[in-house]
Amino acid sequence: MGETDAESGGNADPTAEVAPRHGELPRLWWCEPHATVLMLMPSCRRAGGVELKVTVKLFASLGQYLPSGAKRNQIEMEFPEGTTPADVVERLNVPRDLAHLVILDGVFLPPSERGTRVLAEREELAIFPPVAGG
């Protein structure tokens, strides 16, 4: 364990670094040796992955889903490279049907793009619940 591909001549077992301890759920799944890591839990860091900082803003009733330390309905959070807005919603345990209006850096993000648009460093993600009134 801990041996890199370079140290082993490229033959290191990629699953050795991610094997769960007793009582833990597996966090990463390698689809093939030395292939892309598939994340089962968006809050997990990829093996060798890069963390990026994103400002997350949850408005109105969604503010209750922000982690401690949030101020004025926003917080800067770190996410693994490859994270999508849908991953953020899931990580914060926001019910999907309550993430009605999603805005990324001031631009509306349609529901069809929320699971495919990858977040970038220093972007700002704002999420609003459904609203009614007149």
Helices and strands as residue ranges (DSSP letters): G 14-17, E 28-30, E 37-39, E 51-58, G 60-65, E 74-80, H 85-91, G 96-98, E 101-104, E 107-108, G 111-113, E 124-128
